[in-house]
Amino acid sequence: MRREKCWQKVIWVIGVLIVSTPFASAEDLDAELSFEAGQEEGLPTGWAGRPRSTLGLDENVFHQGNAAGRIIRVGGESGKFSSLTKRLSADITGTTLAFTAWVRSNDVDGQFGLWMRQDGRTGPVDFVNNYALGLKGDQDWQEISVSTELVDHAREISFGLALTGTGTVWIDDVRIEVNGIAYADAPKFHRKSLPLESDTEFDTGSGIPDLVLTDGQVENVASLIEVWGFVKYHHPLVAVGEVHIDYELFRVLPRILAVASDVERNEVLLAWVDSLGEVDTCAECASVPEGLNLEPPLPGFMIRRDGVIPFPWYYNRFITIVQRMASMYSLDCHQEWAILFSMERHLIKAFLQ
């Protein structure tokens, strides 16, 4: 069990080692999967991986054709494992995804096997391997595979052969199939590009330096997090991918840190939520529950502006949640409000301090 967990961790880390390579055209894909497309910079064309010194194309040992992919580890290499890896777009239609290949090994004292991972925009969303086969030692050519469900929000498919310990492994005649159909022939779809996918301003970091917060700044950031957290999960434009809400936090935070009063903080919060875009008014807005206190210390987004509660969609969603939770726990709405936000504020402030 311990070795299996270690193997799983090793394969998961492979994602860090994948070198970006362009997706092959349908015409080139078959040649790359069968290792008949030659090599570039010492690697089989269309393939990547690390450590590069352990990877190569073997024109003397192969299953069919004229070459096979190969991993050789003799000891002393950087890292505890090697992986020969390929990437494909996940813009395909189907329910099942299978990776099949012919493999061979010589004098492997660790483990080797196939792995496959699907990645969404922010990281892995699915991972499988066939470590349970316990492949090691000397193995003649054999066909092995891994399969999984195709994740509808995946953006890329990465797959390959991994080797831990020392020895030599070969891979040839790879097949990637969707619902039993070759990947190149599987139905494709054109994914709509969402605005949040083109928002890359903070891809390399928030740009906010380490700070020692004053008590007033802690209070203001706590208010921001309350508002941001609710917007993140309930704003209609965030839900459909029109707004990169995580990056919006980084954009508004410097303004919140700079405010000099509660009034200024609330104005910044109101203006920020307005800036996210106009939202259609709810068709049937919720009514104010009896006993609900609409005075401070409510979060900034509930502060009345010109006698009107801003963001009707927001208020409507919150009231609905309050009513549901109050009914579930036999609490009146004022008690439920206090529980929801006093606990959250306490935890946020404790973390910030």
N, C-alpha and C positions, 0 to 999 in steps of 0.2 A: 504494500500500500504506500509506503514511504517513497519507494522508487518511482511508482506511478505518478505521485503528486509532483515529484521533482521533474519528471519528464514533461508533465503538463505545463509546469512553469517554464521550462526551457523552450517549448514550442510556442508558448504565448509570447515570449520575449522576441521571437523571430520577427514580429512586426516592427520592432525597432531597427532591425538589421536590413529590412527590405530597401533596396535602392530603387528609386523611381525609374521605371522604364516605360516608354510609350506603348500604348496598346497596339497589337498587331492588326493588320487588315485581315479580312477573311481569307484572302488569297495566300497570305504568308503563314497563317496560324497553323495549318496542318504540318507544314515543314518544320516549324519551331517546336511543335509538340512531339514530333518524331525525331527531333535533333538532326534533321537533314538540311538545315538552313545555314550550316557553317558556324563560324565563331567570330566574335568581336571582342578585342582586348582580352583574350584568354577565356572568355565565357561563351557558352552556347548562345547563339543569336536569339534575342528575345527573353533571355533569362538573366537573373540577378542573384544576389545572395552574399553571404559573408561566412568566414573569412575568405576573401577572393583567392588566396594562395592555395586553398584546399579544393577549389572547384575547377572544372574543366570539361572539355569535350574529348571523348575517347573514340578514336577511329579504328581501334584494333579489337575492342570488345563491345559488342552491341547485340541486341535481340533481333532486329531486322534492319534493312537498309545499310547505311554506311557508317553510322556513329551512334553514340549514346552519351547522355550526361553522366558525369562521374564526380564523386567526392572521395578524397583521400585524406586521412588523418593519421599522422605518424607519431603524434605526441609533441607537446611544446608549442602548439598553435595558440594564437590569441583566442580566448573564449573556450568554453567547454563543449561546444557543439558547432556543427556546420549545417548550412541549409542552402540548397539550390532551389530558387524560388521564381515563380512567374505570377504576373498579375493580369487580370482581365476586368473589363467593365461589367458591372452587375445590371446594366440596363437591358435586361432580358425578361421575358414573360414565362412563368412556369411555377411549379410548386416544389420540385425536388431537384437537387444538385448533386452530381456524382463525379468523383475524381478517380480514375482508374489508370494504372500504369504497370509495366513489367519492370521488376527489380531483380538485382542480383547482388551478392555480397561475398567478400573474402576477408577472413580473419578479423571480423568485427568483435571487439571485446566489450562494447557498450550496447547500444540499441540503435535501430534505424527504423524508419517508417514514413508513411505519407501523412500529411496534415493539410487542412484546408480551413481558411478563415474568411468571413465576410466582414467588411468594414462599412460603417456609416460615415456620416460627415465628421463626427467627433471621435471615432474609434471603433474597436471591434464590436460586432453585434452577434456573432456566432462563430464557434470554433469546434472542429472535430479532428480526431487523428485515429490511427489504427495501432496504437502502442500495445493494445491487448494481444496482438498477434505474437509478441515477444520475439521479434526478428533479431537475430544476432549470428555470430559465427560465419560459417560458409554456407551460403544458400545459392542453389542454381536459379536460373531464370524462373520467375513465377509471377502471375498476375494478381495484384492486390488492389483494394479500393477503399475509399471512404465516401460516405454520402450524408446528406443533411437536407433540411428544408430550406428553400430559398427565401430569404428575408426580404420583404417587399421594400424596406427603406434602406437596403444595402446599396452602396455606391461602387464598391470594388470587391473582387474575389481574388484572394491570394492563395497559392497552393504550392506544394513542393515536397522534396525529399529531405529529411533531416537525419543527421548522424551524430551520436555522442560517443565518447571514447575514441578508440583508434580502429583503423581498418579501412577497407575500400568498399564503396557501394556504387552501383550503376542504376540508371533509370532510363527507360526507353518506351516508345509507343504510348505516349500519354493520351488519354481521352478525357475530355470534360463534357458532360452530358446534362441537359436540362429536360426533365421528363422523358429520359431515354433517347433524346434527340441530340445529335452533335451540337456543341455550342455554336458553331458557325452557322448552323441552320435553324437554331432556335428563334422563335419570334422575338423581335426587338421592339422596344418602345422608346420614344423620345421623352426623357424626363424634363418636366418644366423646371427651368432654372428659377429658384426662389431668390428674392432680394437678400435674404439673410446669407445666402451662399456667396454673394459678391462682397459682403461686408468683411473685410480682412484687416481692418485698422489695428486690431489688438491681437493678431495671430501670434506675435512674438512676445507679448506681455502687456500688462496694464498701463505701463508708463508712469505709475504712481509710486513715488519713493517711499521708503520706510518712514513712518511718522510716529511721534509720541502724541496721542490725542489728548486734548483737554476734556474736562467733564462735559462742556457744552458741545464739543465735536462728537463725543460718544453719543450724546442724546440725539444729535441731528442725524448721525449715521444710522442709529437705531430706527429713527422715523423713516429714513430712506429705505432701509431694508424691508420694513413692514410694507411700504407701498410697492417697492420693486417686486417683492415676493408674490404679492397678490396679482400684480399686473402680469408677471411671468406666466402664471397658470390660468388666468381668466380673461386677459385682454384678447378680443376676437382677432385683431391683426397679428398678434404674436402667435396665436394658435394656428394660423394658416401660413406662417413662415414669411410674413411681410416685414417683420422686425427681428433683428438679432438682439434679443433682450439682455443677454449676458454682456454684450459689448456696450449696450446702453447704460448699464450700471457704471462701467468705467468712464463713460462720457459725462454723466451727471455728478459723479462723486466729487471731483474737484470743486464744483460749484457749491455743493453741500458743505464741504470742509471750509469754504471761505465765507459762509454767511455769518452775519453778526447778531441775528435775532431770530426768534421763533417765527415771527411774521415773514421775514425774508426767506426763511427755510421753506415755509408753506407755499410761498409764491413760486419759489424755484421748483418745488415738487409739482405744483399745479401746471406750471408752464411746461415742465418736462413731459408729463403724461399727455398734455395737449399736443406736444410735438410729435408724438408717436403716430398720429394720424386720426382722421375723423372716423367715427364709428356710428353706424345706423342706430337710431333710438330703438329701444326694445319695443316690440309690438304690444306686449302686455306687461307693463312695468309693475314690480312688486310694490305693495303698499307698506307704509311704515308700521311695523309691529307695535302693538300697544306696550308701553313700558320701556321702549328703546331710547336711551339717552343719546341725543345727537350733539352733545357739547363736548369740548375737550375733556379728558385727554384722548379723544379719538385721533386716529392717524391723520396726517396732513390731507390726504385725498378726500376725507369726509368733511373738511372744514367748509362751511358755507361761503359762497362767493356771490356777492350781490343778492343775498337772500335765497340763493338756489344751490342745492347740493350738486357739485360738479360730477361729470361722468355718469350719466344715468345708467349706462350698461353696467358700470362697475358697482354702483350702489345696488342695482337690481340683483346682481349675482350674489353680492355679499348678504343682502337681506334673505335671499332664498336659502343660503347656507345656514345662516343663523336660525331661521325658522326650523329647518330640518334637524339641526343639532339640538335645538331647544326641545323639540318634540321627542327626540330619541332619549334625552337624558333628564326629561322632566324639569328643565330649567326655564326660568323666564328669560326673555331676550336680553334684558340688561345684564343678567348674570352671565349669559353665554358670551356676550361681547367682552365682558371683563376677563373671562377665562381665556378666550382666544388671543387677546392682545396683551394682557398683562404678563402671561407666561412667555409669550414670544419676545416681548420687550425685555423681560428679565434675562432670558437666555442670550439675546443679542448683546445687551450691555455687558453681561459677564464675560462674553467672549472678547469683546472689544477692549475691555480693561485688563 
